[in-house]
Amino acid sequence: MEKLRHWDDELTDEQRDAILERIAQGIVRRGMAAPAVLFLELNKPLSFVASQSLVVLTPFLAPFVGVENVHRYSRLLEKRENVERLIDRIEQLEYERQQEQSDATRL
């Protein structure tokens, strides 16, 4: 993944999509699609506040996840449409997983 140079750099569409895909796949793989979608829908209006909270908490989070990751996630959460994209992707992956399971049970 490309590094962001400054805190005010925007994520490219490719960076955004890669992060969203990784998060969505992890959620669906753990069977947490429904609670995650509920949580995201309820907190969507607070996404900008959450992004700024990540900036403030960087000194505490960076040792665990790295400064670049904190920076990427704060950039991602700044825009509410990214949260909506994540919700859509989670729902799509969950639907595909359920289709695969129902196909497997028919065989």
NORQUIVEN-V810641 format. One record per run of one state. SS is the DSSP state (@ for helix, = for strand, . for the rest). FROM is the first residue (numbers start at 0). TO is the last residue. Records with the same first field share a line. If there is no record, write none. Layout:
SS->FROM-TO / FROM-TO
This chain:
.->0-11 / 29-31 / 56-56 / 65-65 / 77-78 / 106-106
@->12-28 / 32-55 / 57-64 / 66-76 / 79-105
